[in-house]
Amino acid sequence: MTIDDVPARIDVPRLMTAVLWDAVFLACKTSQSPASRTARQWIACDRARYIFDFRVICEVLDIDPGCLRVRVSAGGCITARHIHVAARRMHIGPGPDESEVAA
Protein backbone atom coordinates (compact mmCIF):
# COMPACT_ATOMS: atom_id res chain seq x y z
CA MET A 1 0.00 0.00 0.00
CA THR A 2 1.29 3.45 -0.87
CA ILE A 3 0.05 6.84 0.24
CA ASP A 4 -1.82 7.15 -3.08
CA ASP A 5 -3.88 4.03 -2.22
CA VAL A 6 -5.30 5.47 1.01
CA PRO A 7 -8.90 6.71 0.79
CA ALA A 8 -9.18 10.50 0.92
CA ARG A 9 -11.37 10.40 4.04
CA ILE A 10 -8.46 9.15 6.16
CA ASP A 11 -6.26 11.85 7.68
CA VAL A 12 -2.95 10.11 6.98
CA PRO A 13 -0.59 12.57 8.74
CA ARG A 14 -2.69 12.46 11.90
CA LEU A 15 -2.71 8.66 11.84
CA MET A 16 1.05 8.63 11.24
CA THR A 17 1.55 10.93 14.22
CA ALA A 18 -0.45 8.56 16.42
CA VAL A 19 1.48 5.50 15.17
CA LEU A 20 4.82 7.23 15.75
CA TRP A 21 3.90 8.48 19.22
CA ASP A 22 2.66 5.05 20.29
CA ALA A 23 5.82 3.34 19.05
CA VAL A 24 8.12 5.89 20.70
CA PHE A 25 6.17 5.64 23.94
CA LEU A 26 6.47 1.83 23.93
CA ALA A 27 10.12 1.86 22.86
CA CYS A 28 11.09 4.25 25.66
CA LYS A 29 9.66 1.93 28.28
CA THR A 30 12.27 -0.21 29.96
CA SER A 31 10.05 -3.26 29.87
CA GLN A 32 10.88 -6.24 27.71
CA SER A 33 7.27 -6.78 26.71
CA PRO A 34 6.63 -8.00 23.17
CA ALA A 35 5.06 -4.63 22.31
CA SER A 36 8.13 -2.71 23.52
CA ARG A 37 10.50 -5.01 21.65
CA THR A 38 8.44 -4.75 18.47
CA ALA A 39 8.38 -0.95 18.73
CA ARG A 40 12.17 -0.82 19.14
CA GLN A 41 12.63 -3.12 16.14
CA TRP A 42 10.26 -1.01 14.02
CA ILE A 43 12.15 2.18 14.93
CA ALA A 44 15.52 0.52 14.15
CA CYS A 45 14.37 -0.64 10.70
CA ASP A 46 15.48 1.67 7.89
CA ARG A 47 13.10 0.28 5.28
CA ALA A 48 11.03 2.85 3.38
CA ARG A 49 8.85 0.65 1.23
CA TYR A 50 5.47 0.89 2.97
CA ILE A 51 3.39 3.85 4.06
CA PHE A 52 3.71 3.03 7.77
CA ASP A 53 7.43 2.24 7.85
CA PHE A 54 9.22 4.32 10.48
CA ARG A 55 11.37 6.18 7.96
CA VAL A 56 8.38 7.06 5.75
CA ILE A 57 6.40 8.40 8.71
CA CYS A 58 9.35 10.50 9.86
CA GLU A 59 9.83 11.92 6.37
CA VAL A 60 6.15 12.81 6.02
CA LEU A 61 6.16 14.48 9.46
CA ASP A 62 9.48 16.25 8.78
CA ILE A 63 11.26 14.48 11.63
CA ASP A 64 14.87 13.32 11.26
CA PRO A 65 14.60 9.53 11.71
CA GLY A 66 18.26 9.20 12.67
CA CYS A 67 18.01 11.75 15.47
CA LEU A 68 14.84 10.16 16.80
CA ARG A 69 16.46 6.69 16.72
CA VAL A 70 19.47 7.96 18.65
CA ARG A 71 17.31 9.53 21.35
CA VAL A 72 15.14 6.43 21.72
CA SER A 73 18.07 3.99 21.74
CA ALA A 74 19.97 6.15 24.25
CA GLY A 75 16.98 6.05 26.56
CA GLY A 76 16.30 9.71 25.90
CA CYS A 77 12.90 10.93 26.89
CA ILE A 78 10.69 11.80 23.94
CA THR A 79 7.72 13.80 25.07
CA ALA A 80 4.36 14.36 23.47
CA ARG A 81 5.60 17.88 22.77
CA HIS A 82 8.12 16.60 20.21
CA ILE A 83 5.45 14.74 18.28
CA HIS A 84 2.90 17.56 18.60
CA VAL A 85 5.38 20.09 17.26
CA ALA A 86 5.62 18.01 14.10
CA ALA A 87 1.83 17.73 14.02
CA ARG A 88 1.37 21.48 14.27
CA ARG A 89 3.86 22.08 11.48
CA MET A 90 1.69 19.82 9.34
CA HIS A 91 -1.48 21.62 10.50
CA ILE A 92 -3.14 18.31 11.28
CA GLY A 93 -4.79 19.19 14.51
CA PRO A 94 -4.39 20.73 17.90
CA GLY A 95 -1.30 20.06 19.90
CA PRO A 96 -0.93 20.31 23.65
CA ASP A 97 -1.94 23.44 25.51
CA GLU A 98 0.63 26.20 25.40
CA SER A 99 1.24 25.60 29.12
CA GLU A 100 2.31 22.04 28.28
CA VAL A 101 4.61 23.22 25.47
CA ALA A 102 6.38 25.68 27.77
CA ALA A 103 7.09 22.95 30.30
N, C-alpha and C positions, 0 to 999 in steps of 0.2 A: 504494500500500500504506500502510495506517495501522497504528498500534501494535496495534489490535484485530485485525488480520488475521494477526499473527505467531503461529505455533503456540506453545502454552504451554511446550513443551520447550526453547525457545530462551531463554537468559538475555539479554534485550534490553539492560539497562543495562551488563552486562559487555561485550557486543559493541560498544555505543556507545562505551564507554571505550576499547576497542582501536582503533576507527575514528578517534576524536578524537586519541588519542596518535600514531597513525601519521601522520595529516595534519599535526599540529603539528610532529612530528619532521621530516617532509619539507619543510614550509614554512620552517622555521628554517635549513635548509641554504642555503648561498649559491649552490649550483649552479643552473644554468638548465635542468636536466633536465625533460623533459615531466612527470614525476611531481611534482617540486617546484612547477612552474608550476600544475599542476592542483590541488594541495593549497592553494596560495595563493589561487587563484580560488574554490575551494570555501569557504574560510574567509571570504573577502570577501563572498560571496553572502548576502543577508539573507532569502532565501526560507525559508518555514516550512511548506511544503506536504507534504513527504514525510518519512517516519520518520527517514531518515538525512541530512536537511539539517543543516548546521552549527548553525543556530539551534535546531532541535528537540533535537538532541543536548545542546547546552549547557543548555537549559531542563530537560531530564530529569535531567541530572547536577548541576543547581543551580550552574552556572558562568555568570558574566556574559559573554555572547558579545562585547559591545563591549570589555570590558577585555582579553579574550584576543586579540581582533583587534589592538588597539593594541600589545600586547606582541609579537605575532608580526610585525606590519608594521614595528615599530621595531627589529626584530632582537633583541628581548629573549629571553633564554634561558628556555625553558619546560622544566622538568625533569619527570622521571617523578613526582616528589613531588607536584607540583601536580595531576596527573591522578589519582594514587593517593589523595590526600586526598578528592577528590570520590567516588572509588570506595568508600572506607571509610564516608563519610557515607551512601552508599546501601546499605551492608552487602552488597556484591556480591562480596566476595572479599578475600583478603589483599592488603595493600599491601606496600611495601618494608619491610625490617627497620627496627626503631627506630633503629639506628645510621645507616641511610641517611637517615631523616627528619630526624635531628638535624643532618646535614651541610648 
